[in-house]
Amino acid sequence: MKLSSKNIETRLDTVYDAIVVGGGMGGLSAAIYLARYGLKCLVVEKGRGRSFWMQDTRNFLGQDPTVPGRDIIQHGTDQALHWGADFLRGFVESVTDEGETFAVNVKIGKKDDVGHSLRSKYVVAASGIMDNLPKLENMQNVYDYAGYTLHVCMICDGFDMWDQRAALIVNTEGQAHAAFVLNWFTPYISVFTHGLFEASVELKQKLAEHGYPLYEQPIVKFHGENHKLSGVELADGTLVEATTGLVGMGSHYHNEYLQGIELEYSGKNLVTNEMCQTSHDRIFALGDLKQGLNQVSVAVADGTLAATQIWRTIRRASEPRKWEANIKVPAQL
Amino acid sequence: MKLSSKNIETRLDTVYDAIVVGGGMGGLSAAIYLARYGLKCLVVEKGRGRSFWMQDTRNFLGQDPTVPGRDIIQHGTDQALHWGADFLRGFVESVTDEGETFAVNVKIGKKDDVGHSLRSKYVVAASGIMDNLPKLENMQNVYDYAGYTLHVCMICDGFDMWDQRAALIVNTEGQAHAAFVLNWFTPYISVFTHGLFEASVELKQKLAEHGYPLYEQPIVKFHGENHKLSGVELADGTLVEATTGLVGMGSHYHNEYLQGIELEYSGKNLVTNEMCQTSHDRIFALGDLKQGLNQVSVAVADGTLAATQIWRTIRRASEPRKWEANIKVPAQL
């Protein structure tokens, strides 16, 4: 059922089997499975996640490559509701482990100061990441290209950059080394630091050896039309030709609500086992929040695995359902 | 490109980066990724695999739950071709490890006695399994219900069996224990051995304690209409009411072509690492052939992982592409 501030009161006494934080590709897959296992689950989706911004979904089997992420999300949301999941547009502020259950504090709308405390046996962290983009005075100029010809994922979109003039925009020395992977798809790479760090002599030399120019001035404007990039303008007036771009500036991890709970991380990524279970046996993590490839197909499989493991555990701890009418007293055996 | 006996000669000198054995959910996902990594790949599909028989695809994000598996397969085949993969309707007879490459012997059509030897650096085993079904004199009577109301996968279709009269058809004592999982979805379970094994006293007692009747006579006919099961008729004339069924009779693994190569198995399943690599570092295994859940979403993610790992290895061993026009002689640095 669709929940909102108007009917959330009906769920304050519910103990969900699982609350899924994030209604993107992984979270919705988990919700569809959980619902079809007959488990009580709630998806809390804040809106405008990474896949919402995907203008096309190139690599996901069964989808046309021009399908935007938001269409798949809408379809999945409808499916999850259809099979019996609850769905709430809201923001998870915190998760507190109360032993047998979690208290999940959710704010609904910007004016919700206190929030609502919901309870669940399991938490599925599916809130993903958001790529950092270069900050320009006019951010609309960035959004005009991001997700179209200015990409954030080489695995997803490298093919579409093939042999093009590519701008690689990075904010650390480490990210700049993506040039030496991107060159699988195109050798015509210009590297931009956006003035955010000073490249080492070693990096400068390696780039020069490969013929990849390095621009250390801040970017002031992207040029192009109809979402098609044509160039990058720098603070000193330089205009660098680029028909495509890759932004490698790290990501924001939407995992603040887990900060009160001790969990094992590898860098920023949650460590999980083969069923997406974190080091806390009642918290699962999917997709981009955990280690592994940031791909739609992986997040969708993660949802399958987490939901199945939650079902197995709940099922094994449940009383078996007997066909009472058929049970014979021992003497009759 | 679509290949056939008419144009296969054009590929006899090709060394593919990867030959994907099986064009089901996993194999097609792998092919789409491989092609979009710019790698030369060939999918060999024998036809009529497990997902071809799926009359509906309940749990796969982004698909309507009534979509038959064959529609997704057709869509994925078109996509793989669109991105540049080769596709051949044929049967892989054998794979021989020649050191740097594999020789993959493929027969095209039933009259092809000798086969064609194709070569690749990597082999992706995505040929899946096929569920064993009860053998009746009139197999059409089985096919009328299999995939509709007579299921083979509890995770996929348990929800659709909820509180129904369910026939559980098994061929071993071990499989009969599925009753004690299926009872999550319905307690109205009748267990059928189809006369294939004799149930132990312990099993009989446990079933009786749960109220699940056991029928040890061979099945002679499924009753119902329009693919909707209504009952199971036994050799002794008994008619047992059942509006749904689950067949747990094991599966045939389509992996005969790998028999000449030493690989690590767990039971019948190939052991793989987190990137679907088998114990042979140039052979990958996807979906139902490997350990893990037999789910569409998992197979599709497996294709992503295997293709990505193959790309990484090939890329790392390749000469980097330089932007020659920009390379300065050291003195100018």
Boltz contact constraints between the chains, C-beta under 6 A:
constraints:
  - contact:
      token1: [A, 28]
      token2: [B, 61]
      max_distance: 6.0
  - contact:
      token1: [A, 29]
      token2: [B, 61]
      max_distance: 6.0
  - contact:
      token1: [A, 32]
      token2: [B, 59]
      max_distance: 6.0
  - contact:
      token1: [A, 33]
      token2: [B, 59]
      max_distance: 6.0
  - contact:
      token1: [A, 36]
      token2: [B, 159]
      max_distance: 6.0
  - contact:
      token1: [A, 59]
      token2: [B, 32]
      max_distance: 6.0
  - contact:
      token1: [A, 59]
      token2: [B, 33]
      max_distance: 6.0
  - contact:
      token1: [A, 61]
      token2: [B, 28]
      max_distance: 6.0
  - contact:
      token1: [A, 61]
      token2: [B, 29]
      max_distance: 6.0
  - contact:
      token1: [A, 61]
      token2: [B, 76]
      max_distance: 6.0
  - contact:
      token1: [A, 61]
      token2: [B, 300]
      max_distance: 6.0
  - contact:
      token1: [A, 62]
      token2: [B, 63]
      max_distance: 6.0
  - contact:
      token1: [A, 62]
      token2: [B, 72]
      max_distance: 6.0
  - contact:
      token1: [A, 62]
      token2: [B, 75]
      max_distance: 6.0
  - contact:
      token1: [A, 63]
      token2: [B, 62]
      max_distance: 6.0
  - contact:
      token1: [A, 72]
      token2: [B, 62]
      max_distance: 6.0
  - contact:
      token1: [A, 75]
      token2: [B, 62]
      max_distance: 6.0
  - contact:
      token1: [A, 76]
      token2: [B, 61]
      max_distance: 6.0
  - contact:
      token1: [A, 159]
      token2: [B, 36]
      max_distance: 6.0
  - contact:
      token1: [A, 183]
      token2: [B, 320]
      max_distance: 6.0
  - contact:
      token1: [A, 183]
      token2: [B, 321]
      max_distance: 6.0
  - contact:
      token1: [A, 184]
      token2: [B, 315]
      max_distance: 6.0
  - contact:
      token1: [A, 187]
      token2: [B, 321]
      max_distance: 6.0
  - contact:
      token1: [A, 187]
      token2: [B, 322]
      max_distance: 6.0
  - contact:
      token1: [A, 187]
      token2: [B, 323]
      max_distance: 6.0
  - contact:
      token1: [A, 188]
      token2: [B, 323]
      max_distance: 6.0
  - contact:
      token1: [A, 208]
      token2: [B, 333]
      max_distance: 6.0
  - contact:
      token1: [A, 210]
      token2: [B, 322]
      max_distance: 6.0
  - contact:
      token1: [A, 211]
      token2: [B, 322]
      max_distance: 6.0
  - contact:
      token1: [A, 211]
      token2: [B, 323]
      max_distance: 6.0
  - contact:
      token1: [A, 211]
      token2: [B, 326]
      max_distance: 6.0
  - contact:
      token1: [A, 211]
      token2: [B, 327]
      max_distance: 6.0
  - contact:
      token1: [A, 212]
      token2: [B, 323]
      max_distance: 6.0
  - contact:
      token1: [A, 295]
      token2: [B, 304]
      max_distance: 6.0
  - contact:
      token1: [A, 297]
      token2: [B, 300]
      max_distance: 6.0
  - contact:
      token1: [A, 297]
      token2: [B, 301]
      max_distance: 6.0
  - contact:
      token1: [A, 297]
      token2: [B, 304]
      max_distance: 6.0
  - contact:
      token1: [A, 298]
      token2: [B, 301]
      max_distance: 6.0
  - contact:
      token1: [A, 300]
      token2: [B, 61]
      max_distance: 6.0
  - contact:
      token1: [A, 300]
      token2: [B, 297]
      max_distance: 6.0
  - contact:
      token1: [A, 301]
      token2: [B, 297]
      max_distance: 6.0
  - contact:
      token1: [A, 301]
      token2: [B, 298]
      max_distance: 6.0
  - contact:
      token1: [A, 301]
      token2: [B, 301]
      max_distance: 6.0
  - contact:
      token1: [A, 304]
      token2: [B, 295]
      max_distance: 6.0
  - contact:
      token1: [A, 304]
      token2: [B, 297]
      max_distance: 6.0
  - contact:
      token1: [A, 315]
      token2: [B, 184]
      max_distance: 6.0
  - contact:
      token1: [A, 320]
      token2: [B, 183]
      max_distance: 6.0
  - contact:
      token1: [A, 321]
      token2: [B, 183]
      max_distance: 6.0
  - contact:
      token1: [A, 321]
      token2: [B, 187]
      max_distance: 6.0
  - contact:
      token1: [A, 322]
      token2: [B, 187]
      max_distance: 6.0
  - contact:
      token1: [A, 322]
      token2: [B, 210]
      max_distance: 6.0
  - contact:
      token1: [A, 322]
      token2: [B, 211]
      max_distance: 6.0
  - contact:
      token1: [A, 323]
      token2: [B, 187]
      max_distance: 6.0
  - contact:
      token1: [A, 323]
      token2: [B, 188]
      max_distance: 6.0
  - contact:
      token1: [A, 323]
      token2: [B, 211]
      max_distance: 6.0
  - contact:
      token1: [A, 323]
      token2: [B, 212]
      max_distance: 6.0
  - contact:
      token1: [A, 326]
      token2: [B, 211]
      max_distance: 6.0
  - contact:
      token1: [A, 327]
      token2: [B, 211]
      max_distance: 6.0
  - contact:
      token1: [A, 328]
      token2: [B, 208]
      max_distance: 6.0
  - contact:
      token1: [A, 333]
      token2: [B, 208]
      max_distance: 6.0
